[in-house]
Amino acid sequence: MFVIRPIKEDDLEGLMNLLTDAGHGLTSLPKDEKIIKDKIVHSARSFKYRADKPNGETYLFIMEELFTGRVVGISGIISKIGGFQAYYFYRLEQETMKSEMLKVSKDITSLHFEKIHAGPAEICSLFLDPEFRNSQNGRFLSLSRFLFMAENRACFEDQVIAEMRGKVNEDGRSPFWDAVGKKFMDIEFVQADYLTMRSKDFIDELLPKYPIVKELLPADAQEVVGKVHELTEPAKKILEQEGFEFSGLVGIFEPGPVLKAQTNNVRALKESKVLKIKAIEESEIDSPVFVISNSGVRDFKACLGKAIIEQDEVTISAVTATALKLKLGENIRLVTLKK
């Protein structure tokens, strides 16, 4: 059984072990112990000093085996992107060019530099140990974040995005980076990706601000614009099922699609219910599978479990109650794992 909870400083070793299986392109989680430690500290502060409005807090969640404590996954939320350090994207625009004389019609896509200071919330940093990848675990890791957002709705912007991991090969090569970014920065994709953890200023300083016509790029660079890494396809599908759609934006370095949704319209948030625990059963419960969480902040916990709902009350199993450290009369928030 797995439980999702806020990351703690003593999770550093477990997280670094988990990230050994992460390939190139997982921008927000580099295999750098100092950077990861700083991220954990920032997350801990966000949980501890949670503001009543979004100010760029980062909330990181660990997925662990309940009885061994092994870290098998991570996910995150940023309450609001931008602020003092802007976020950068390319906005895709399409135009049809026609010539009556030549009887030719061409669809042209151009990429426009986009700099965002006051942006939406972002779900990010999703990674699951390959050993435990299946539709249930991946969906649980992704959707549990929305229960936390529902419990703390005022802490997050009204729109939420997800920048999906773009196509990068096993050697860390990005065809798009080679065709565009490298021409202006004289560094490899992996190095540029790493440097964004320190500062993104070099993006604004060196990347051209004029539109880039996709059709003028090499074929392999054209092919990856708006496409996700093959390992990210399941995560993209889950978010689309939850109400996310393509925003028209792509990443700067390896141009994976940026998905967007109105926060209140995300299914797992909108359809989640707060119920009082009426009974705790020792025997197995016959019901659909739910994502279930307590109502905590620093002690937030979520797990998969079954539940019997009766109006505004609920019966859960003893295993679920133990995993979430809940008692009779306390509240839970739940939503079905699948719509």
C-alpha positions as CSV (number, residue, x, y, z in Angstrom):
1,M,0.0,0.0,0.0
2,F,1.2,3.5,-0.8
3,V,0.7,6.8,1.0
4,I,1.3,10.3,-0.4
5,R,2.5,13.0,2.0
6,P,4.5,16.3,2.1
7,I,8.2,15.8,1.5
8,K,10.5,16.1,4.5
9,E,14.2,16.9,4.8
10,D,15.1,13.4,5.7
11,D,13.6,12.2,2.4
12,L,16.7,13.5,0.6
13,E,18.5,10.2,0.3
14,G,15.4,8.3,-0.8
15,L,14.6,10.9,-3.4
16,M,18.1,10.9,-4.8
17,N,17.9,7.1,-5.1
18,L,14.6,7.5,-6.9
19,L,16.0,10.0,-9.4
20,T,18.7,7.7,-10.5
21,D,16.0,6.2,-12.8
22,A,15.0,9.6,-14.2
23,G,16.2,10.3,-17.7
24,H,17.1,13.6,-19.3
25,G,14.4,16.2,-19.6
26,L,12.9,16.0,-16.1
27,T,13.9,19.7,-15.7
28,S,12.5,20.4,-12.3
29,L,14.3,17.5,-10.6
30,P,18.0,17.5,-11.6
31,K,20.3,14.8,-10.1
32,D,22.0,17.5,-8.0
33,E,21.9,16.9,-4.3
34,K,22.3,20.6,-3.3
35,I,19.5,21.7,-5.7
36,I,17.2,19.0,-4.5
37,K,17.9,19.8,-0.9
38,D,17.1,23.4,-1.5
39,K,13.8,22.4,-3.2
40,I,12.9,20.2,-0.1
41,V,13.6,23.1,2.2
42,H,11.5,25.5,0.1
43,S,8.7,23.0,0.0
44,A,8.8,22.5,3.8
45,R,8.6,26.3,4.3
46,S,5.6,26.5,1.9
47,F,3.7,23.9,4.0
48,K,4.6,25.5,7.3
49,Y,3.9,29.1,6.3
50,R,1.1,28.5,3.9
51,A,-0.2,31.9,2.7
52,D,-3.9,32.8,2.2
53,K,-3.2,33.7,-1.4
54,P,-0.8,32.3,-4.0
55,N,2.7,33.8,-3.8
56,G,4.9,31.2,-5.6
57,E,4.9,28.5,-3.0
58,T,6.1,25.1,-4.0
59,Y,4.5,22.0,-2.5
60,L,6.3,18.7,-3.1
61,F,4.7,15.3,-2.2
62,I,6.4,12.0,-1.7
63,M,4.7,8.6,-2.5
64,E,6.1,6.0,-0.2
65,E,5.4,2.4,0.6
66,L,3.4,2.4,3.8
67,F,5.3,-0.3,5.7
68,T,8.8,0.1,4.4
69,G,9.0,3.9,3.9
70,R,10.6,3.4,0.5
71,V,10.2,6.5,-1.7
72,V,8.7,5.4,-5.0
73,G,7.3,8.6,-6.5
74,I,7.2,12.4,-6.3
75,S,4.8,15.1,-7.5
76,G,4.5,18.8,-6.9
77,I,2.4,22.0,-7.2
78,I,3.5,25.6,-7.6
79,S,0.9,28.0,-6.3
80,K,1.7,30.7,-8.9
81,I,4.5,30.8,-11.5
82,G,6.4,33.9,-12.3
83,G,7.2,36.6,-9.8
84,F,10.7,38.0,-9.7
85,Q,11.9,35.2,-11.9
86,A,9.9,35.0,-15.1
87,Y,8.8,31.8,-16.9
88,Y,9.4,31.4,-20.6
89,F,7.5,29.6,-23.3
90,Y,6.9,29.6,-27.0
91,R,3.3,30.4,-28.2
92,L,2.4,28.6,-31.3
93,E,0.5,30.5,-34.0
94,Q,-0.8,29.0,-37.2
95,E,-1.5,30.8,-40.5
96,T,-2.6,29.5,-43.9
97,M,-0.7,31.1,-46.8
98,K,-2.3,30.9,-50.3
99,S,-1.4,31.7,-53.8
100,E,-4.1,31.7,-56.5
101,M,-1.5,32.0,-59.2
102,L,0.5,29.0,-58.1
103,K,-2.6,27.1,-56.8
104,V,-0.7,26.5,-53.6
105,S,-1.9,26.5,-50.0
106,K,0.5,26.1,-47.0
107,D,-0.2,25.9,-43.3
108,I,2.6,27.8,-41.5
109,T,3.4,27.5,-37.7
110,S,5.4,30.2,-36.0
111,L,6.8,30.1,-32.5
112,H,6.6,33.4,-30.5
113,F,8.7,34.1,-27.4
114,E,6.4,34.4,-24.3
115,K,7.6,35.8,-20.9
116,I,5.3,35.3,-18.0
117,H,5.7,37.2,-14.6
118,A,2.2,36.7,-13.1
119,G,1.1,33.3,-14.2
120,P,-1.2,30.5,-13.2
121,A,-0.6,27.6,-10.8
122,E,1.4,24.7,-12.1
123,I,1.4,21.0,-11.4
124,C,5.0,19.7,-11.8
125,S,7.8,17.3,-10.8
126,L,5.8,14.1,-11.5
127,F,8.0,11.0,-11.4
128,L,7.2,7.4,-10.5
129,D,9.6,4.5,-10.0
130,P,9.5,2.4,-13.1
131,E,9.1,-0.7,-11.0
132,F,5.7,0.6,-9.8
133,R,4.3,2.1,-13.0
134,N,0.8,1.1,-13.9
135,S,-2.3,3.1,-14.6
136,Q,-3.5,3.0,-11.0
137,N,-0.3,4.2,-9.3
138,G,0.4,6.9,-11.9
139,R,-3.2,8.2,-11.7
140,F,-3.1,8.2,-7.9
141,L,0.2,10.1,-7.8
142,S,-1.2,12.7,-10.2
143,L,-4.7,13.2,-8.8
144,S,-3.8,13.3,-5.1
145,R,-2.5,16.8,-5.7
146,F,-5.9,18.1,-6.6
147,L,-7.4,17.0,-3.2
148,F,-4.7,19.1,-1.5
149,M,-5.6,22.0,-3.8
150,A,-9.3,21.5,-3.0
151,E,-8.7,21.6,0.7
152,N,-6.6,24.8,0.3
153,R,-8.3,26.4,-2.7
154,A,-7.4,30.0,-1.8
155,C,-3.7,29.2,-2.0
156,F,-3.7,28.5,-5.7
157,E,-4.4,30.5,-8.8
158,D,-7.7,30.1,-10.8
159,Q,-5.9,28.5,-13.7
160,V,-3.5,25.6,-13.6
161,I,-1.0,24.4,-16.2
162,A,1.2,21.4,-16.7
163,E,4.3,21.7,-18.8
164,M,4.7,18.2,-20.3
165,R,8.2,16.7,-20.8
166,G,9.2,17.0,-24.4
167,K,11.1,14.6,-26.7
168,V,14.7,14.1,-25.5
169,N,16.7,11.0,-26.4
170,E,18.6,8.8,-24.0
171,D,21.8,10.7,-24.5
172,G,20.2,14.0,-23.5
173,R,19.9,15.4,-27.1
174,S,17.0,17.6,-28.0
175,P,16.7,18.1,-31.8
176,F,14.8,21.4,-31.2
177,W,17.6,22.7,-28.9
178,D,20.2,21.8,-31.4
179,A,18.3,23.7,-34.1
180,V,17.5,26.8,-32.1
181,G,18.8,27.3,-28.6
182,K,22.3,26.0,-29.2
183,K,22.8,28.4,-32.0
184,F,22.5,31.3,-29.6
185,M,24.0,29.9,-26.4
186,D,26.8,27.6,-27.5
187,I,26.0,25.0,-24.8
188,E,24.4,21.6,-24.9
189,F,20.8,20.9,-23.9
190,V,21.7,19.1,-20.7
191,Q,23.8,22.0,-19.5
192,A,21.2,24.6,-20.4
193,D,18.5,22.6,-18.7
194,Y,20.7,22.4,-15.5
195,L,21.5,26.1,-15.5
196,T,17.8,27.0,-15.3
197,M,17.9,25.7,-11.7
198,R,20.2,28.6,-10.8
199,S,18.6,31.3,-12.9
200,K,16.6,31.7,-16.1
201,D,18.0,35.1,-17.0
202,F,20.2,33.8,-19.7
203,I,17.1,32.7,-21.6
204,D,15.9,36.3,-21.8
205,E,19.4,37.6,-22.6
206,L,20.2,35.3,-25.5
207,L,17.2,33.7,-27.1
208,P,15.8,35.8,-30.0
209,K,12.5,37.5,-29.5
210,Y,11.3,37.4,-33.1
211,P,9.1,34.6,-34.3
212,I,10.6,31.3,-35.5
213,V,9.0,29.7,-38.5
214,K,8.8,26.0,-37.7
215,E,8.8,24.9,-41.4
216,L,12.3,26.5,-41.7
217,L,13.8,24.2,-39.0
218,P,15.4,20.8,-39.7
219,A,12.8,18.0,-40.1
220,D,13.7,16.3,-36.8
221,A,13.3,19.6,-34.9
222,Q,9.9,20.2,-36.6
223,E,8.7,16.8,-35.6
224,V,9.1,17.3,-31.8
225,V,7.3,20.7,-31.5
226,G,4.3,20.1,-29.3
227,K,5.1,16.4,-28.7
228,V,5.6,14.7,-25.4
229,H,8.3,12.2,-24.4
230,E,7.0,8.6,-24.8
231,L,7.2,8.1,-21.0
232,T,5.0,11.1,-20.5
233,E,2.2,10.0,-22.7
234,P,0.3,8.3,-19.8
235,A,0.6,11.4,-17.6
236,K,-0.7,13.6,-20.5
237,K,-3.7,11.2,-21.0
238,I,-4.6,11.3,-17.3
239,L,-4.7,15.1,-17.3
240,E,-6.7,15.3,-20.5
241,Q,-9.3,13.0,-18.9
242,E,-9.4,15.4,-15.9
243,G,-10.2,18.3,-18.1
244,F,-6.9,19.7,-19.2
245,E,-6.3,20.8,-22.8
246,F,-3.5,22.2,-25.0
247,S,-2.8,25.9,-24.1
248,G,-1.1,26.8,-27.3
249,L,2.2,27.1,-25.4
250,V,5.3,24.8,-25.6
251,G,8.5,24.6,-23.7
252,I,11.6,26.7,-24.6
253,F,14.2,23.9,-24.7
254,E,12.4,20.7,-25.7
255,P,9.0,22.0,-26.8
256,G,6.6,19.7,-25.1
257,P,3.0,20.9,-24.9
258,V,1.7,23.0,-22.0
259,L,-1.7,21.9,-20.9
260,K,-4.1,24.1,-19.0
261,A,-7.4,24.0,-17.1
262,Q,-9.5,26.2,-14.9
263,T,-8.6,25.0,-11.4
264,N,-12.3,24.7,-10.3
265,N,-13.1,22.6,-13.4
266,V,-10.5,19.9,-12.9
267,R,-12.6,16.8,-12.3
268,A,-10.7,15.5,-9.3
269,L,-11.1,18.8,-7.6
270,K,-14.6,19.6,-8.7
271,E,-16.1,16.2,-7.9
272,S,-14.3,15.6,-4.6
273,K,-16.4,15.5,-1.5
274,V,-15.8,16.1,2.2
275,L,-17.5,13.5,4.3
276,K,-17.5,12.6,8.0
277,I,-16.4,9.1,9.0
278,K,-19.4,7.2,10.3
279,A,-17.7,3.8,10.7
280,I,-14.4,2.0,10.3
281,E,-14.7,-1.6,9.1
282,E,-12.1,-4.3,9.8
283,S,-13.4,-6.4,6.9
284,E,-12.9,-5.5,3.2
285,I,-15.3,-3.0,1.7
286,D,-17.0,-3.6,-1.6
287,S,-17.0,-0.4,-3.6
288,P,-15.1,1.5,-6.4
289,V,-11.6,2.7,-5.6
290,F,-11.3,6.3,-4.4
291,V,-8.4,8.7,-3.8
292,I,-8.9,9.5,-0.2
293,S,-7.1,12.2,1.9
294,N,-7.3,13.7,5.3
295,S,-7.8,17.5,5.8
296,G,-4.3,18.3,6.9
297,V,-1.7,20.6,5.5
298,R,1.7,19.8,7.0
299,D,0.3,16.4,8.0
300,F,-1.6,15.9,4.7
301,K,-1.9,12.3,3.6
302,A,-3.6,10.5,0.8
303,C,-4.1,6.9,-0.2
304,L,-6.2,4.6,-2.4
305,G,-9.1,3.0,-0.6
306,K,-12.7,1.9,-0.8
307,A,-15.5,3.6,0.8
308,I,-19.3,3.4,1.3
309,I,-21.0,6.8,1.0
310,E,-24.3,7.6,2.8
311,Q,-25.3,11.2,2.2
312,D,-22.6,13.3,4.0
313,E,-21.1,10.3,5.9
314,V,-18.8,7.6,4.9
315,T,-17.6,4.1,6.0
316,I,-13.9,3.3,5.4
317,S,-11.7,0.4,6.1
318,A,-9.4,0.1,9.1
319,V,-6.4,-0.1,6.7
320,T,-7.4,3.3,5.2
321,A,-7.9,4.8,8.6
322,T,-4.5,3.6,9.8
323,A,-2.7,4.9,6.7
324,L,-4.3,8.3,7.0
325,K,-4.3,8.4,10.8
326,L,-8.0,9.0,11.0
327,K,-10.6,8.4,13.7
328,L,-14.4,8.2,13.8
329,G,-16.1,11.6,13.4
330,E,-13.2,13.1,11.5
331,N,-13.5,14.4,7.9
332,I,-12.0,13.0,4.7
333,R,-12.0,14.2,1.2
334,L,-12.4,11.7,-1.6
335,V,-12.9,11.4,-5.3
336,T,-13.2,8.3,-7.6
337,L,-9.9,7.2,-9.1
338,K,-11.4,7.2,-12.5
339,K,-14.4,9.2,-13.9
